[in-house]
Amino acid sequence: MGKPSLDPALAAYRSLIAARGELFGTPAGPAIEILTDEAEISTTQRAVQEARRRSGLAADDVRVGVLLDDPYLLVMRDAVRFPDGALGLYNRIVSSPNVVILPLLGDRVALIHRFRHGTRSFHYEAPRGIASGLDRLEDDARRELKEEIGADAVELIDLGELHPYSGICNEMMRLYLARITGVGAPELHEGITGIELFSVSALEAMIRDGVVTDAPTLAVTLRARLRNLL
Amino acid sequence: MAATEDPAAAAARRYRRLVADLPGHFVNPDRDGLVILSGPEELPRAESEIASRLARAGRPPEWARAGVFYEDDWIYVLRDVVRFPGGSLGTHHRIIHKGGPEGVGILPRFEGRLVLLRHFRHGLRDWALEFPRGGGEAGQSAEALARGELREELGADALSLVPLGLLFPQNNLMATHLRLFFAELGGIGAVNKAEGIAEVRAVTVAELERLIDTDVVNDAVSVALYTRARLKGLL
């Protein structure tokens, strides 16, 4: 097991618990509880290691704590107690909030055609980007519009939150509809090869037929539709 | 536990092994896209250029290194070194699911009502109201997986499954995608409490729209399931 007190992952975890306690809370109800007590973490590590050995699985890495921390992503592994009492290790990814903007030019919607690293392929999608902080989301939405499609928002309407992958990631996307007066040139550096305008019925047909497959784009379109903005 | 090896060196070693074992994840299909630099000469050269830039900005040079930083039975989390279309160098993270990139999301209807689950989500450290979904296992069809998830999460059998197409929940970070389905249920059993599911909540279409509009339902897969089912005229 090594010496947990010297483990850099666990040392970084202790600092994170002190600095960002809100990431470690457990709400009421039969939830999955995070174990931060040193003895409970060790007990969980030993239980997982023994169970994995019995099942013939690799048991060499049962580190608990912060496994990656750079400006873009924080990856950790928690020791947890499941609602039925079972102990386990559970991964978690903490990432920055994002803004997603559906740009409306008259009665047409502007989508970008963009290369995404995760899929290694191109997608039609609404502009989006990393936000600089929860108190600056609207400024960030305006900046992303400017950077990605060269547009200024004359009106920005908040369409609420979206969680793209809540099982392992805390990422929050704030959705907006923006009324714009024109579009500029695509930002090639970001992997954007085109900006295209579609009628709302063409956009909805693309969503229906599986041409648009990007979850935030579907969500921002539906929220705008439910508020009679399209 | 490999406590003696430096974590950054271990991450780099695991990255080289992944490139050798799963080369399909490191191909560059398009020169207009982000090009992954994983070759034995180009990678260290790019890493040292990025590291110098980071050092000049007073930031840790190890942020320049490609690596596999997390691995468990389900996923790898890695940092790639890439060349952006404009020619500049940088890093970009990725999550790769070991069971393959395909999962399922299901919008179930029982006796005319849409069936949501109150599910505890570790990523959020909170409860979420969501439609059932689940990860893939190699060799299993999406239909079989959808039926399995309905049984496992709410003890239900699907009378019918209508495909609702493909969805990428987070295309910037992972190739993982879900096959979406609309399912008519023949009944509902016990929810899987051990998985962190507290209860079933069956709602009308009007109630679901209000829950989405008021931000109570804010799970991307659930919102997308409803969007597709509505546009296909199923609800």
Boltz contact constraints between the chains, C-beta under 6 A:
constraints:
  - contact:
      token1: [A, 1]
      token2: [B, 1]
      max_distance: 6.0
  - contact:
      token1: [A, 2]
      token2: [B, 1]
      max_distance: 6.0
  - contact:
      token1: [A, 2]
      token2: [B, 3]
      max_distance: 6.0
  - contact:
      token1: [A, 25]
      token2: [B, 125]
      max_distance: 6.0
  - contact:
      token1: [A, 27]
      token2: [B, 126]
      max_distance: 6.0
  - contact:
      token1: [A, 29]
      token2: [B, 198]
      max_distance: 6.0
  - contact:
      token1: [A, 30]
      token2: [B, 193]
      max_distance: 6.0
  - contact:
      token1: [A, 30]
      token2: [B, 198]
      max_distance: 6.0
  - contact:
      token1: [A, 31]
      token2: [B, 120]
      max_distance: 6.0
  - contact:
      token1: [A, 32]
      token2: [B, 120]
      max_distance: 6.0
  - contact:
      token1: [A, 32]
      token2: [B, 122]
      max_distance: 6.0
  - contact:
      token1: [A, 32]
      token2: [B, 196]
      max_distance: 6.0
  - contact:
      token1: [A, 67]
      token2: [B, 69]
      max_distance: 6.0
  - contact:
      token1: [A, 67]
      token2: [B, 70]
      max_distance: 6.0
  - contact:
      token1: [A, 68]
      token2: [B, 69]
      max_distance: 6.0
  - contact:
      token1: [A, 70]
      token2: [B, 63]
      max_distance: 6.0
  - contact:
      token1: [A, 72]
      token2: [B, 93]
      max_distance: 6.0
  - contact:
      token1: [A, 73]
      token2: [B, 93]
      max_distance: 6.0
  - contact:
      token1: [A, 75]
      token2: [B, 69]
      max_distance: 6.0
  - contact:
      token1: [A, 75]
      token2: [B, 70]
      max_distance: 6.0
  - contact:
      token1: [A, 75]
      token2: [B, 77]
      max_distance: 6.0
  - contact:
      token1: [A, 82]
      token2: [B, 194]
      max_distance: 6.0
  - contact:
      token1: [A, 83]
      token2: [B, 193]
      max_distance: 6.0
  - contact:
      token1: [A, 83]
      token2: [B, 196]
      max_distance: 6.0
  - contact:
      token1: [A, 84]
      token2: [B, 194]
      max_distance: 6.0
  - contact:
      token1: [A, 90]
      token2: [B, 122]
      max_distance: 6.0
  - contact:
      token1: [A, 91]
      token2: [B, 72]
      max_distance: 6.0
  - contact:
      token1: [A, 92]
      token2: [B, 122]
      max_distance: 6.0
  - contact:
      token1: [A, 115]
      token2: [B, 33]
      max_distance: 6.0
  - contact:
      token1: [A, 116]
      token2: [B, 171]
      max_distance: 6.0
  - contact:
      token1: [A, 116]
      token2: [B, 172]
      max_distance: 6.0
  - contact:
      token1: [A, 117]
      token2: [B, 34]
      max_distance: 6.0
  - contact:
      token1: [A, 117]
      token2: [B, 92]
      max_distance: 6.0
  - contact:
      token1: [A, 118]
      token2: [B, 94]
      max_distance: 6.0
  - contact:
      token1: [A, 118]
      token2: [B, 171]
      max_distance: 6.0
  - contact:
      token1: [A, 118]
      token2: [B, 172]
      max_distance: 6.0
  - contact:
      token1: [A, 118]
      token2: [B, 173]
      max_distance: 6.0
  - contact:
      token1: [A, 118]
      token2: [B, 174]
      max_distance: 6.0
  - contact:
      token1: [A, 118]
      token2: [B, 175]
      max_distance: 6.0
  - contact:
      token1: [A, 119]
      token2: [B, 171]
      max_distance: 6.0
  - contact:
      token1: [A, 119]
      token2: [B, 175]
      max_distance: 6.0
  - contact:
      token1: [A, 123]
      token2: [B, 171]
      max_distance: 6.0
  - contact:
      token1: [A, 160]
      token2: [B, 215]
      max_distance: 6.0
  - contact:
      token1: [A, 161]
      token2: [B, 215]
      max_distance: 6.0
  - contact:
      token1: [A, 161]
      token2: [B, 218]
      max_distance: 6.0
  - contact:
      token1: [A, 162]
      token2: [B, 218]
      max_distance: 6.0
  - contact:
      token1: [A, 162]
      token2: [B, 220]
      max_distance: 6.0
  - contact:
      token1: [A, 163]
      token2: [B, 218]
      max_distance: 6.0
  - contact:
      token1: [A, 163]
      token2: [B, 219]
      max_distance: 6.0
  - contact:
      token1: [A, 164]
      token2: [B, 169]
      max_distance: 6.0
  - contact:
      token1: [A, 164]
      token2: [B, 170]
      max_distance: 6.0
  - contact:
      token1: [A, 164]
      token2: [B, 220]
      max_distance: 6.0
  - contact:
      token1: [A, 165]
      token2: [B, 169]
      max_distance: 6.0
  - contact:
      token1: [A, 165]
      token2: [B, 170]
      max_distance: 6.0
  - contact:
      token1: [A, 166]
      token2: [B, 121]
      max_distance: 6.0
  - contact:
      token1: [A, 166]
      token2: [B, 123]
      max_distance: 6.0
  - contact:
      token1: [A, 166]
      token2: [B, 124]
      max_distance: 6.0
  - contact:
      token1: [A, 166]
      token2: [B, 128]
      max_distance: 6.0
  - contact:
      token1: [A, 166]
      token2: [B, 219]
      max_distance: 6.0
  - contact:
      token1: [A, 167]
      token2: [B, 123]
      max_distance: 6.0
  - contact:
      token1: [A, 168]
      token2: [B, 123]
      max_distance: 6.0
  - contact:
      token1: [A, 169]
      token2: [B, 123]
      max_distance: 6.0
  - contact:
      token1: [A, 170]
      token2: [B, 123]
      max_distance: 6.0
  - contact:
      token1: [A, 170]
      token2: [B, 124]
      max_distance: 6.0
  - contact:
      token1: [A, 188]
      token2: [B, 85]
      max_distance: 6.0
  - contact:
      token1: [A, 189]
      token2: [B, 84]
      max_distance: 6.0
  - contact:
      token1: [A, 189]
      token2: [B, 86]
      max_distance: 6.0
  - contact:
      token1: [A, 191]
      token2: [B, 33]
      max_distance: 6.0
  - contact:
      token1: [A, 191]
      token2: [B, 34]
      max_distance: 6.0
  - contact:
      token1: [A, 191]
      token2: [B, 85]
      max_distance: 6.0
  - contact:
      token1: [A, 193]
      token2: [B, 32]
      max_distance: 6.0
  - contact:
      token1: [A, 204]
      token2: [B, 231]
      max_distance: 6.0
  - contact:
      token1: [A, 207]
      token2: [B, 231]
      max_distance: 6.0
  - contact:
      token1: [A, 208]
      token2: [B, 231]
      max_distance: 6.0
  - contact:
      token1: [A, 208]
      token2: [B, 232]
      max_distance: 6.0
  - contact:
      token1: [A, 210]
      token2: [B, 165]
      max_distance: 6.0
  - contact:
      token1: [A, 210]
      token2: [B, 166]
      max_distance: 6.0
  - contact:
      token1: [A, 213]
      token2: [B, 166]
      max_distance: 6.0
  - contact:
      token1: [A, 213]
      token2: [B, 167]
      max_distance: 6.0
  - contact:
      token1: [A, 213]
      token2: [B, 168]
      max_distance: 6.0
  - contact:
      token1: [A, 214]
      token2: [B, 168]
      max_distance: 6.0
  - contact:
      token1: [A, 214]
      token2: [B, 171]
      max_distance: 6.0
  - contact:
      token1: [A, 215]
      token2: [B, 167]
      max_distance: 6.0
  - contact:
      token1: [A, 215]
      token2: [B, 169]
      max_distance: 6.0
  - contact:
      token1: [A, 215]
      token2: [B, 220]
      max_distance: 6.0
  - contact:
      token1: [A, 215]
      token2: [B, 224]
      max_distance: 6.0
  - contact:
      token1: [A, 218]
      token2: [B, 224]
      max_distance: 6.0
  - contact:
      token1: [A, 218]
      token2: [B, 227]
      max_distance: 6.0
  - contact:
      token1: [A, 219]
      token2: [B, 220]
      max_distance: 6.0
  - contact:
      token1: [A, 219]
      token2: [B, 223]
      max_distance: 6.0
  - contact:
      token1: [A, 222]
      token2: [B, 223]
      max_distance: 6.0
  - contact:
      token1: [A, 222]
      token2: [B, 227]
      max_distance: 6.0
  - contact:
      token1: [A, 226]
      token2: [B, 209]
      max_distance: 6.0
  - contact:
      token1: [A, 226]
      token2: [B, 213]
      max_distance: 6.0
